[in-house]
Amino acid sequence: MPLIVNRINAALLQSHESIVQKAVKSLRISPSLVQTAQIHKISLDARKQDNIHYVCSVFVRLTDAALEKKLCEKNKSLTYAAPAHFAPVISGEKADGRVIVTGFGPAGMFCALALAEQGYKPIVLERGEDVEKRTQTVQSFWKGGSLNENSNVQFGEGGAGTFSDGKLTTRINDPLCSYVLERFVEFGAPQEICTKAKPHIGTDNLRRIVKAIRQRIISLGGEVRFETQLDGLEISGGSVKSVHTTRGEEKAAALVLALGHSARDTFEMLARGGVFMQPKAFSVGARIEHLQSDVEKSLYGSHAGDPALPKGEYNLSYRENGRGVYTFCMCPGGTVVPAASEQGGTVTNGMSEFARDGKNANAALVVGVTPEDFGSGVLAGVDFARTIERNAYALTGSFKAPGTTVRGFLNGKPDLDTKLVPTYSLGLMPCDFTKIFPRKVTDMMTAGLADFTRKMACFGSEDALLTAPETRTSSPVRITRSENLTALGISNLYPCGEGAGYAGGIMSAAVDGLKTALQIMSVIAP
C-alpha cells in the first residue's frame, strides 16, 4: 500500500517538484525504488507571521511493498495511504418497484449516481427546480421578488450547498472522501481540490457540476423528477410499499430520505407516519462581516496582500460553562445571502464564488443549543429555529434582515454606522438581537467575540457587521437508523445525509450517500 510522507515544510513559492524530492529524500532510500511520487495535501501554516509556510504531505508508491511496511513501522511521520476504493457487492435478490431517492443534494446525488452506475435506474424526487431555473428563482428573490417555498437557497438541485462556498473540508476520516473528490474533478471541479487541505469548489462551479452529475444519472436510465415533493408513505409489514408525491404514487423497492436540514414539512409528515426520530443539537446565531483585507492583516500581518498567499480564512471556537460558540461556514471574499424557505421567516447564509474575490468576508457566528434549551419533543428544535426566524421577520416587517455593528450589539444600541458595505441584498434594519434570540444565545455570542478578539485583531473591530439570523447550521432532528442504515423498524427506509442527522457538509453528506447506496446494493438486485 502506498505511503504518505507527512510534515514536509515548504516555502510559499516552492515548486511541487522540489517538495516531492524533499519528501523522497527524507525516506533515505535509493530513488530507483520509487515507482511514483506526487503531492497529497498542502496546508498553510500562518501561526507565526514571521514564518508563514506550507506544510505538505506527499504520496509515494515504492516498487517493494514490504519496504513500504518496514518504513511505516520505523517512522511515525509516515502513514499508509487509504485507497479511494468503491467496490459494490451486488445482491441477487429482486424487489418490487424502484429505488427512490428523495432529495438531490450531495447525499441524494451521490447515492443516486452510485446506484445508476450499477444498473439500478433510481428515481430521484426533488421538490425544487433544476439548477438553471433555481438560479433564476433565487436571484429574483434576492432582488426583491417573491419567495418560492419549494425552490430557494435551501431546496432545489444541488441542495443548500449549491449557494454556498462549496467547501469540501470534513472531520470524517474515510477513504471514500478521496473517491468523492475524484468524482467531483471528473464532473468539472478544479483538480486542486484533491491536494488542498481546505478545498472548495465555489458556488459558480457547483452549478455546472451538479448539472453534469444529473445528466450522467439520466444517461444511465435513472430519472430526476424536479418540482416533485414526497408527501406520504405507505408502510405495511415493516417496509415501505409505495410513496405518495405531489405528482402521483410510485411503488418503492427502497426509499432513501436525503432530505436536507430544512425539510420541516417532510419531518412533520414522517413524524405523523410513525417514523422514529429524535431531537438533535444544532446552532443558531448571525453572520459576521469584515473587510477581507482586515481578515488577512489579522492572519498574515505584514505579508497581507502577498499574491503567493491564499485568501485568508479562519475557524474559531470558545466554550464556557458547557456551551460552545464558534465560527462556521467562513466565506472569504463572499456575500451574506437571503436564505429563507418559509414565508414570514428571515434566514441568512454565506456564499462565495471560486475566485473568492469580493471585498468582504463573512462567517456564521453561532452558539450551540440542545434539547435542554428548546425541549425534548421530536420537532422542538424545528419550532425553536422557526420562532427565531419569525422574530427577525417581525422586527423588520419583511425579508429585510436585522443587523447591527458589533459596537451596537455589545452596547445594546444597534446601529449600521460602518465602513463596510453590507452584502445582504434585501437590506438591513438596525435591531436589538435580544428581541430575536434567547439571552443565553446573545450572551454566548458576546463571550465569543471577546475571546476571538484575542485570537484575531479583526474581531476587535467595532465596525464589523452582524446580520441575523443564521439558523440552518444543521438538522434539528435525527431520523434514527440501525446498523444496516435503515430506519428503526422499517426494513427498506434509508435516512441519509445532513437532513437525517448523519452528516455536516458536502463531503460527509456525499460519503453517507455512497454508503447508503452500497448497503442498498448489498440487499437488492439492480
Salt bridges, closest charged atoms under 4 A:
ASP45 OD2 - ARG47 NH2 2.75
ASP45 OD2 - HIS53 NE2 3.69
GLU117 OE2 - ARG183 NH2 2.68
GLU117 OE2 - ARG216 NE 3.16
GLU132 OE2 - LYS211 NZ 3.02
GLU132 OE1 - ARG214 NH2 3.03
GLU157 OE1 - ARG214 NH2 2.81
ASP165 OD2 - LYS167 NZ 2.97
ASP165 OD2 - ARG356 NH2 2.47
ASP174 OD2 - LYS515 NZ 2.58
GLU186 OE1 - ARG183 NE 2.74
GLU192 OE2 - LYS196 NZ 3.30
GLU223 OE2 - ARG98 NH2 3.03
GLU223 OE1 - ARG225 NH2 2.91
GLU227 OE2 - LYS133 NZ 3.86
GLU249 OE1 - HIS244 ND1 3.91
GLU250 OE1 - ARG225 NH1 3.09
ASP265 OD2 - ARG127 NH2 2.85
GLU268 OE2 - ARG386 NH1 3.64
ASP294 OD2 - LYS419 NZ 3.38
GLU313 OE2 - ARG356 NH1 3.31
GLU342 OE1 - ARG264 NH1 3.15
GLU342 OE2 - ARG386 NH2 2.82
ASP373 OD1 - ARG323 NH2 2.92
ASP373 OD1 - LYS440 NZ 3.40
ASP383 OD1 - ARG386 NH1 3.98
GLU389 OE2 - ARG264 NH2 2.74
GLU389 OE2 - ARG472 NE 2.95
ASP415 OD1 - ARG407 NH2 3.01
ASP451 OD1 - ARG454 NH2 3.58
ASP451 OD2 - LYS455 NZ 2.68
ASP463 OD1 - ARG407 NH1 3.83
GLU470 OE1 - ARG287 NH1 2.97
ASP512 OD1 - ARG481 NH2 2.79
